Amino acid sequence: MDVDLNSLKLVAKGKVKDIYEWGSKELLFVFSDRVSAYDVILPSLIPRKGEVLSAFASYFFSTLSLPNHMVQRVDRNKMIVKKLQMIRMECIVRGYMYGSLFERYKVNPMGLPSGLKRAEILGEPMFDPTTKSDKDVPITKAEAVKTVVTNEEYEFLREESLGLYRELSQQSEKADFIMADVKIEFGKDDDGRIFLADSIGPDEFRLWPRAKYQIGSLQESFDKQPVRDWLSSIGYKTKLDNALKIGSPVPEPPTLPQELIALVSGRYVEAYQRITGLTL
């Protein structure tokens, strides 16, 4: 289907997706090749990234058990979805001690067993939601119930998120990957029914090759983690954190090296093809 974006009303321009009106009850998602890290949009593009994100979202919406908002994938990087009222909470499930969870754990164990190492598997997957804003921060159940959802909705989202993580992990394991964590979003229709929404792909999860998994180390990743790691290695993450602490403007993000762009693009494509068994 040929889509003339100039004839459509742009509703929102996110870090990665552009969203357009598509009639009175639907929206058009356009998955771009933009890449963000630490909530900052970088100046570089990752070729085929939007195509992979759209294809992954379509595949998971078609195979996961929970009802979702997808209507139809219409192009290599576009999807029509039902309009929903998005729930302002990102439902993160973590199966491994990694990323921001590991950094928080070093300061506050949060009731988890002592002595856990980087990338170590947790005893049980952990529901670890955040706010949904320009700068996402962890939110407790008490805070969520006070400001975002009811107690019943929180428990529903928690159970469904944990169940979806288990489904996604099983699919990943069949392709010899480990899904370390995943960010899931939900929305409500006009009748208050909750649907799986937004998208699920390498921008929303950490994916590690099982053969190279090693506790205590940084993991080889088939997602955008290599971009985060590179930004940390050149000192940009430290510069960003310092600016945020004192309320200074976000420092100008650097251009990614071409070899990193090619690496991430290739890994996105490989992850899709291995997990789905399909080609792009």
Contacts in CASP RR format, 6 or more apart in sequence:
PFRMAT RR
TARGET T0000
AUTHOR 0000-0000-0000
METHOD contacts of the structure
MODEL  1
MDVDLNSLKLVAKGKVKDIYEWGSKELLFVFSDRVSAYDVILPSLIPRKG
EVLSAFASYFFSTLSLPNHMVQRVDRNKMIVKKLQMIRMECIVRGYMYGS
LFERYKVNPMGLPSGLKRAEILGEPMFDPTTKSDKDVPITKAEAVKTVVT
NEEYEFLREESLGLYRELSQQSEKADFIMADVKIEFGKDDDGRIFLADSI
GPDEFRLWPRAKYQIGSLQESFDKQPVRDWLSSIGYKTKLDNALKIGSPV
PEPPTLPQELIALVSGRYVEAYQRITGLTL
1 74 0 8 1.000
1 75 0 8 1.000
3 28 0 8 1.000
3 74 0 8 1.000
3 75 0 8 1.000
3 78 0 8 1.000
5 18 0 8 1.000
5 20 0 8 1.000
5 30 0 8 1.000
8 20 0 8 1.000
8 21 0 8 1.000
8 22 0 8 1.000
8 28 0 8 1.000
9 20 0 8 1.000
9 21 0 8 1.000
10 18 0 8 1.000
10 19 0 8 1.000
10 20 0 8 1.000
11 19 0 8 1.000
11 20 0 8 1.000
11 21 0 8 1.000
11 27 0 8 1.000
12 18 0 8 1.000
12 19 0 8 1.000
13 19 0 8 1.000
15 34 0 8 1.000
15 36 0 8 1.000
15 39 0 8 1.000
15 41 0 8 1.000
16 31 0 8 1.000
16 32 0 8 1.000
16 34 0 8 1.000
16 35 0 8 1.000
16 36 0 8 1.000
16 50 0 8 1.000
16 53 0 8 1.000
16 203 0 8 1.000
17 29 0 8 1.000
17 30 0 8 1.000
17 31 0 8 1.000
17 32 0 8 1.000
17 199 0 8 1.000
18 29 0 8 1.000
18 30 0 8 1.000
18 32 0 8 1.000
19 27 0 8 1.000
19 28 0 8 1.000
19 29 0 8 1.000
19 30 0 8 1.000
20 27 0 8 1.000
20 28 0 8 1.000
20 30 0 8 1.000
21 27 0 8 1.000
21 28 0 8 1.000
22 28 0 8 1.000
22 80 0 8 1.000
25 82 0 8 1.000
25 83 0 8 1.000
26 71 0 8 1.000
26 80 0 8 1.000
26 81 0 8 1.000
26 82 0 8 1.000
26 83 0 8 1.000
27 80 0 8 1.000
27 81 0 8 1.000
27 82 0 8 1.000
27 83 0 8 1.000
28 74 0 8 1.000
28 78 0 8 1.000
28 79 0 8 1.000
28 80 0 8 1.000
28 81 0 8 1.000
29 54 0 8 1.000
29 78 0 8 1.000
29 79 0 8 1.000
29 80 0 8 1.000
29 81 0 8 1.000
29 199 0 8 1.000
30 77 0 8 1.000
30 78 0 8 1.000
31 49 0 8 1.000
31 50 0 8 1.000
31 51 0 8 1.000
31 53 0 8 1.000
31 54 0 8 1.000
31 57 0 8 1.000
31 77 0 8 1.000
31 78 0 8 1.000
31 79 0 8 1.000
31 199 0 8 1.000
32 45 0 8 1.000
32 49 0 8 1.000
32 50 0 8 1.000
32 77 0 8 1.000
33 45 0 8 1.000
33 46 0 8 1.000
33 47 0 8 1.000
33 48 0 8 1.000
33 49 0 8 1.000
33 50 0 8 1.000
34 41 0 8 1.000
34 42 0 8 1.000
34 45 0 8 1.000
34 46 0 8 1.000
34 49 0 8 1.000
35 41 0 8 1.000
35 42 0 8 1.000
35 44 0 8 1.000
35 45 0 8 1.000
35 46 0 8 1.000
35 49 0 8 1.000
35 224 0 8 1.000
35 227 0 8 1.000
35 256 0 8 1.000
35 264 0 8 1.000
36 42 0 8 1.000
37 224 0 8 1.000
37 227 0 8 1.000
37 228 0 8 1.000
37 231 0 8 1.000
38 228 0 8 1.000
38 231 0 8 1.000
38 237 0 8 1.000
38 240 0 8 1.000
39 134 0 8 1.000
39 135 0 8 1.000
39 136 0 8 1.000
40 240 0 8 1.000
40 250 0 8 1.000
40 253 0 8 1.000
41 253 0 8 1.000
42 227 0 8 1.000
42 253 0 8 1.000
42 254 0 8 1.000
42 255 0 8 1.000
42 256 0 8 1.000
43 253 0 8 1.000
43 254 0 8 1.000
43 255 0 8 1.000
44 255 0 8 1.000
44 256 0 8 1.000
44 261 0 8 1.000
45 261 0 8 1.000
46 261 0 8 1.000
46 264 0 8 1.000
46 265 0 8 1.000
46 268 0 8 1.000
47 261 0 8 1.000
47 265 0 8 1.000
48 265 0 8 1.000
48 266 0 8 1.000
48 268 0 8 1.000
48 269 0 8 1.000
48 280 0 8 1.000
49 264 0 8 1.000
49 265 0 8 1.000
49 268 0 8 1.000
50 77 0 8 1.000
51 76 0 8 1.000
51 77 0 8 1.000
51 280 0 8 1.000
52 201 0 8 1.000
52 202 0 8 1.000
52 268 0 8 1.000
52 269 0 8 1.000
52 271 0 8 1.000
52 272 0 8 1.000
52 280 0 8 1.000
53 77 0 8 1.000
53 199 0 8 1.000
53 201 0 8 1.000
53 202 0 8 1.000
53 203 0 8 1.000
53 268 0 8 1.000
54 73 0 8 1.000
54 75 0 8 1.000
54 76 0 8 1.000
54 77 0 8 1.000
54 78 0 8 1.000
54 79 0 8 1.000
54 199 0 8 1.000
55 73 0 8 1.000
55 76 0 8 1.000
55 272 0 8 1.000
55 276 0 8 1.000
55 278 0 8 1.000
55 280 0 8 1.000
56 199 0 8 1.000
56 200 0 8 1.000
56 201 0 8 1.000
56 202 0 8 1.000
56 272 0 8 1.000
56 275 0 8 1.000
56 276 0 8 1.000
57 70 0 8 1.000
57 73 0 8 1.000
57 79 0 8 1.000
57 199 0 8 1.000
57 200 0 8 1.000
57 201 0 8 1.000
58 70 0 8 1.000
58 73 0 8 1.000
58 79 0 8 1.000
59 272 0 8 1.000
59 275 0 8 1.000
59 276 0 8 1.000
59 278 0 8 1.000
60 168 0 8 1.000
60 200 0 8 1.000
60 201 0 8 1.000
61 68 0 8 1.000
61 70 0 8 1.000
61 196 0 8 1.000
61 200 0 8 1.000
62 70 0 8 1.000
63 171 0 8 1.000
64 164 0 8 1.000
64 167 0 8 1.000
64 168 0 8 1.000
64 196 0 8 1.000
64 200 0 8 1.000
65 164 0 8 1.000
65 167 0 8 1.000
66 160 0 8 1.000
66 164 0 8 1.000
66 195 0 8 1.000
66 196 0 8 1.000
67 193 0 8 1.000
67 195 0 8 1.000
67 196 0 8 1.000
68 195 0 8 1.000
68 196 0 8 1.000
68 197 0 8 1.000
69 81 0 8 1.000
69 82 0 8 1.000
69 84 0 8 1.000
69 187 0 8 1.000
69 195 0 8 1.000
69 196 0 8 1.000
69 197 0 8 1.000
70 79 0 8 1.000
70 80 0 8 1.000
70 81 0 8 1.000
70 82 0 8 1.000
71 79 0 8 1.000
71 80 0 8 1.000
71 81 0 8 1.000
71 82 0 8 1.000
72 79 0 8 1.000
72 80 0 8 1.000
73 79 0 8 1.000
73 80 0 8 1.000
74 80 0 8 1.000
76 280 0 8 1.000
81 197 0 8 1.000
82 189 0 8 1.000
82 195 0 8 1.000
84 187 0 8 1.000
84 188 0 8 1.000
84 189 0 8 1.000
84 195 0 8 1.000
84 197 0 8 1.000
85 187 0 8 1.000
85 188 0 8 1.000
85 189 0 8 1.000
86 132 0 8 1.000
86 185 0 8 1.000
86 186 0 8 1.000
86 187 0 8 1.000
86 197 0 8 1.000
86 198 0 8 1.000
87 132 0 8 1.000
87 148 0 8 1.000
87 149 0 8 1.000
87 153 0 8 1.000
87 157 0 8 1.000
87 185 0 8 1.000
87 186 0 8 1.000
87 187 0 8 1.000
87 188 0 8 1.000
87 194 0 8 1.000
88 131 0 8 1.000
88 132 0 8 1.000
88 133 0 8 1.000
88 148 0 8 1.000
89 129 0 8 1.000
89 130 0 8 1.000
89 131 0 8 1.000
89 132 0 8 1.000
89 139 0 8 1.000
89 144 0 8 1.000
89 148 0 8 1.000
89 149 0 8 1.000
89 157 0 8 1.000
90 129 0 8 1.000
90 130 0 8 1.000
90 131 0 8 1.000
90 132 0 8 1.000
90 136 0 8 1.000
90 183 0 8 1.000
90 184 0 8 1.000
90 185 0 8 1.000
91 127 0 8 1.000
91 129 0 8 1.000
91 157 0 8 1.000
91 158 0 8 1.000
91 161 0 8 1.000
91 183 0 8 1.000
91 184 0 8 1.000
91 185 0 8 1.000
91 186 0 8 1.000
92 127 0 8 1.000
92 128 0 8 1.000
92 129 0 8 1.000
92 130 0 8 1.000
92 161 0 8 1.000
92 181 0 8 1.000
92 182 0 8 1.000
92 183 0 8 1.000
92 184 0 8 1.000
93 125 0 8 1.000
93 126 0 8 1.000
93 127 0 8 1.000
93 128 0 8 1.000
93 161 0 8 1.000
93 162 0 8 1.000
93 164 0 8 1.000
93 165 0 8 1.000
93 181 0 8 1.000
93 182 0 8 1.000
93 184 0 8 1.000
94 101 0 8 1.000
94 122 0 8 1.000
94 125 0 8 1.000
94 126 0 8 1.000
94 128 0 8 1.000
94 180 0 8 1.000
94 181 0 8 1.000
95 121 0 8 1.000
95 122 0 8 1.000
95 125 0 8 1.000
95 126 0 8 1.000
95 165 0 8 1.000
95 180 0 8 1.000
95 181 0 8 1.000
96 119 0 8 1.000
96 120 0 8 1.000
96 121 0 8 1.000
96 122 0 8 1.000
96 178 0 8 1.000
96 180 0 8 1.000
96 181 0 8 1.000
96 206 0 8 1.000
97 105 0 8 1.000
97 112 0 8 1.000
97 116 0 8 1.000
97 117 0 8 1.000
97 118 0 8 1.000
97 119 0 8 1.000
97 120 0 8 1.000
97 121 0 8 1.000
97 122 0 8 1.000
98 118 0 8 1.000
98 119 0 8 1.000
98 180 0 8 1.000
98 181 0 8 1.000
98 206 0 8 1.000
98 219 0 8 1.000
101 126 0 8 1.000
101 128 0 8 1.000
101 181 0 8 1.000
102 118 0 8 1.000
104 110 0 8 1.000
104 138 0 8 1.000
105 112 0 8 1.000
105 116 0 8 1.000
112 122 0 8 1.000
112 126 0 8 1.000
116 122 0 8 1.000
117 215 0 8 1.000
117 216 0 8 1.000
118 215 0 8 1.000
118 216 0 8 1.000
118 217 0 8 1.000
118 218 0 8 1.000
119 180 0 8 1.000
119 213 0 8 1.000
119 214 0 8 1.000
119 215 0 8 1.000
119 216 0 8 1.000
119 217 0 8 1.000
119 218 0 8 1.000
119 219 0 8 1.000
120 215 0 8 1.000
120 216 0 8 1.000
125 162 0 8 1.000
125 165 0 8 1.000
125 166 0 8 1.000
127 158 0 8 1.000
127 161 0 8 1.000
127 162 0 8 1.000
128 138 0 8 1.000
129 138 0 8 1.000
129 139 0 8 1.000
129 144 0 8 1.000
129 157 0 8 1.000
130 136 0 8 1.000
130 137 0 8 1.000
130 138 0 8 1.000
130 139 0 8 1.000
131 137 0 8 1.000
131 139 0 8 1.000
132 185 0 8 1.000
135 244 0 8 1.000
139 148 0 8 1.000
141 154 0 8 1.000
144 154 0 8 1.000
145 151 0 8 1.000
145 154 0 8 1.000
149 157 0 8 1.000
153 194 0 8 1.000
156 194 0 8 1.000
157 186 0 8 1.000
157 194 0 8 1.000
160 186 0 8 1.000
160 194 0 8 1.000
160 196 0 8 1.000
161 184 0 8 1.000
164 182 0 8 1.000
164 184 0 8 1.000
164 196 0 8 1.000
165 179 0 8 1.000
165 181 0 8 1.000
165 182 0 8 1.000
165 184 0 8 1.000
168 179 0 8 1.000
168 182 0 8 1.000
168 200 0 8 1.000
168 205 0 8 1.000
169 178 0 8 1.000
169 179 0 8 1.000
171 275 0 8 1.000
172 178 0 8 1.000
172 179 0 8 1.000
172 207 0 8 1.000
172 275 0 8 1.000
173 210 0 8 1.000
174 275 0 8 1.000
175 274 0 8 1.000
175 275 0 8 1.000
176 209 0 8 1.000
176 210 0 8 1.000
176 211 0 8 1.000
176 274 0 8 1.000
177 207 0 8 1.000
177 208 0 8 1.000
177 209 0 8 1.000
177 210 0 8 1.000
177 222 0 8 1.000
177 271 0 8 1.000
177 274 0 8 1.000
177 275 0 8 1.000
178 207 0 8 1.000
178 208 0 8 1.000
178 209 0 8 1.000
178 210 0 8 1.000
178 213 0 8 1.000
179 205 0 8 1.000
179 206 0 8 1.000
179 207 0 8 1.000
180 205 0 8 1.000
180 206 0 8 1.000
180 207 0 8 1.000
180 208 0 8 1.000
180 219 0 8 1.000
181 205 0 8 1.000
181 206 0 8 1.000
182 200 0 8 1.000
182 204 0 8 1.000
182 205 0 8 1.000
182 206 0 8 1.000
183 204 0 8 1.000
183 205 0 8 1.000
184 196 0 8 1.000
184 200 0 8 1.000
184 204 0 8 1.000
185 196 0 8 1.000
185 197 0 8 1.000
185 198 0 8 1.000
186 194 0 8 1.000
186 195 0 8 1.000
186 196 0 8 1.000
186 197 0 8 1.000
187 194 0 8 1.000
187 195 0 8 1.000
187 197 0 8 1.000
188 194 0 8 1.000
188 195 0 8 1.000
189 195 0 8 1.000
198 204 0 8 1.000
201 223 0 8 1.000
202 222 0 8 1.000
202 223 0 8 1.000
202 224 0 8 1.000
202 267 0 8 1.000
202 268 0 8 1.000
202 271 0 8 1.000
203 223 0 8 1.000
203 224 0 8 1.000
205 223 0 8 1.000
206 219 0 8 1.000
206 221 0 8 1.000
206 223 0 8 1.000
206 225 0 8 1.000
207 221 0 8 1.000
207 222 0 8 1.000
207 223 0 8 1.000
207 271 0 8 1.000
208 219 0 8 1.000
208 220 0 8 1.000
208 221 0 8 1.000
208 222 0 8 1.000
209 220 0 8 1.000
209 222 0 8 1.000
212 219 0 8 1.000
212 220 0 8 1.000
213 219 0 8 1.000
218 229 0 8 1.000
219 225 0 8 1.000
221 229 0 8 1.000
221 267 0 8 1.000
222 267 0 8 1.000
222 268 0 8 1.000
222 270 0 8 1.000
222 271 0 8 1.000
223 267 0 8 1.000
223 268 0 8 1.000
223 271 0 8 1.000
224 264 0 8 1.000
226 260 0 8 1.000
226 263 0 8 1.000
226 264 0 8 1.000
226 267 0 8 1.000
227 256 0 8 1.000
227 260 0 8 1.000
227 264 0 8 1.000
228 237 0 8 1.000
230 256 0 8 1.000
230 257 0 8 1.000
230 260 0 8 1.000
231 237 0 8 1.000
231 253 0 8 1.000
231 254 0 8 1.000
232 238 0 8 1.000
234 254 0 8 1.000
236 251 0 8 1.000
236 253 0 8 1.000
236 254 0 8 1.000
239 251 0 8 1.000
240 250 0 8 1.000
240 251 0 8 1.000
242 248 0 8 1.000
243 249 0 8 1.000
243 250 0 8 1.000
243 251 0 8 1.000
244 250 0 8 1.000
269 280 0 8 1.000
272 278 0 8 1.000
272 280 0 8 1.000
273 279 0 8 1.000
273 280 0 8 1.000
END
